[in-house]
Amino acid sequence: MNVDFSTLNTPTTKTASGANSSGAAVADDPGSQDRFLKLLITQIQNQDPLSPLDNAQVTSQIAQINTVSGIEKLNTTVQGLAGQFTQLQALQSASLVGRDVVVPGNVLDIADGVGQGGFELSGPADAVKVDVLSPAGHVVDSFALGAQGTGSHSFNWSAGTATNDSGLRFRVTATSGSVSSTPTLLMRDRVNAINTTGNTLNLELQNSGRVPYSSVRALN
């Protein structure tokens, strides 16, 4: 079966004099607002009568603690939404189990006597060459694909009696003028399971092991 390869930093509050308050400012402390207000009241009670705090300064102090509290609540909300999104994504991705995906890798997929692989070019190439490799890294066969443009490409190789159990791999070399480059190799793999780590959705693949869902280039 062929696959289409183309397819918050926590802020600290300050006292009215501008100095950081070590005990009043941790946004995730439930008592931070109470301590802040107690410090503000103490400061007002002990202010210099000749240079008292004006209304603007008091308002500014209260606004600071409200801002800190608001940011913390927003962060909590966003984190909750991120977790729910990951769970929803995992449920939707459950349908991928047992299906094939295209991901970065160089294992040659062989079915019905045909080996298939792919690659991704970041720029056009004058010539592209594919080497089929044994498990020990020896070249089994080589063939040219000619000039290829930017993007994803696939190739077929006559595998003869070889099967997936043969463990064959491939490498691709692209040249443009006198400059050689190594394209990103793409392979077909089977999804065995899905899992989440934190807020990251991962796929458990038959040959590649655990890979992020974001690495998938195409679905079959």
N, C-alpha and C positions, 0 to 999 in steps of 0.2 A: 504494500500500500504506500503510495507516494505522499509526501508532505509538501505543502507549498511553503518554501523557505522565504518567499518574498513578502508572503503574507504579513524662661524668665529669671532672669537673674532676680533673686529675692532682694528688694530694696530695703534700706534701713532708714527709719525716720530720724529726724533731727529735732533737737530742742530749739526753742525760739532764738537762742543765742547763736545757733548754727553748728553746734558740736554734735557729733553722732551720739545717740543714746544706746548703750550696749544692751540694756534690758527692755527697751520699749519697742523694738522694731522688727521682730521676726514675724513675717506675714503669716506663716503657717501655725503660729501659736494662738490658740483660742483666746488667751487672756491678753493679747497684745493691745487691743483697744482700751481695755480697762486700765492697764498699766500706763498707757500713753496719757489718758485723761487724768490719772492721778498725778503723774509727773507735771502735766500742764497746770493743774490746780496748785500744786506745790510751788511751781515756778511763779504763778501769779501772786500767791501769798507771800512769797519772799522776793518779789521784784523791787527794784529801786524806786522809791516813791517819786524821785525827781526825774526818772526816765521810765515810766510805766509802759507796758505793752499796749499798743493801740488795737483797735478793732480789726484792722487789716491783718496784723500779725497773728491774732488769735484765730481768725478765720482761716489764715494760711495753714496754721498748725493742724486744725481740725480737718481741713481738706487733704492734708498729707496722709493722715491715717485712713481716711475714707478711700483715698486712691489706692493705698496699699491693700486694703481689705477687698476693694473691687477687683484689683488685678488678680489676687489670690483666688477669688471666687470664679473669675473668668478662666483661670488656668485649670481649676478643678473641673469646670464644665467641659472645656476643650479636651482634657484627658479622658473624661468619661465618653465623650463622643468618639474619640479615636479608638477606644477599646471596643465600643459597640460596632464601629465600622469594620474593625478587624474580624470580629465574630461573624458579622454578616458576610464579609468576604470569604471567610472560611466555609460557611454553609453553602455559599454559591459555588465554591471551588470543589466541594465534595463530588460534584458531577464529573470532575476530571479524573478521578481514580479509575484506572484501567485504560485510560486513553493515552495517546502519544502526544508529546510536545516537542518543540524544537528549542534547544538551549545551547549555549556555548559549550563546545567539547569536540573531541576528535575521534570518537569511536565510530567505526564504519557500521552502518546498519544494513544487514543483508537479509533479503527476503526473495524467495523464488529465483535464486541465482543472480540477483542484482544487488550490488552494494551501492548505498546512497549516502551522501554527505553534503555539506554546504559550507559556505563561507560568506563573509561580509567585507566589502571593500570600502574604505573611507574615501577613495578617489579612483579614477579610471586607471586601468592597467593595459599596457601594450601586449603583455603575454602573461598567462596564468598556467602554472604547472601543478599537477596533483601527484603525490607519491603515496602509494598504499604501503603500509608498514606492518611487519609482523609484530607479535607481542614483544619480541626482543629488540625491536627498533630497526630491523633490516628492511631494506626496500624490496618489496615483492613485485611491484609494478609501478610504472610511471606513465602519465599521458598528459598531453597539452590541451588546454581549453581555448587557446588563442586570446584575443583581446576581449576584455570585459569592462563594463561600465561600473560606476559607483552604485553601491547597494548590495542586496542579498542575492546569492546565486546558489544553485544546486548542481550536482553532477551524478551521473550513474556510471557504475563500473561493472563489467562482466565478472562476476565472482566465481564462476565455475562451480566447483564442489564445495567451496567455502561456505560456512554458516556463521551465525552470530557467535557460536561457541568457539570459533577460530580466533577470536580476540583481535581482529585486524583493526588497525587505526589508520589515520591519514594525516598528511600535512599539505599545506598549500603555500606556494611561493608566487608572488606577483612582482612583476618588474615594469617599470615605466622609464624608458630610456635606459640609463645606466644605473638607476636606483632600484634596489630590491626592497620589498616589504613583506611582512607576514600578516595576512588578513586574519580577522577574527573567525575562528572555525566554529561551525554549527553542526550539531548532531541531533538525531531523533532519539528520544528516550521515553520510557513508559512510566506513568505516574502510579506508584504503589500506594501512597498515602499522603495526607496533608497534615500539617501541624502548625501551631502558632507559638512563637517565643516572644513574650512581651507583646508588642504591637506589630510584629513582623510575621507575615504569612509565608511559610516555607512548603516546598513540595519534596516528598521523598521519592527519588527517581531510581529506577532499576539499576542503571549503570553509573549515574553521576552522584548518587547519594542525596544529601540535603542541599537544595538550592533555593534561593529566594524566588518567590513568584514573579517578582519584577524582572527576573532573568529570562523569562519565557519570551521567545521571539514569535512563535506561531503555535497554533493548536490544530490537532488533527481530529 
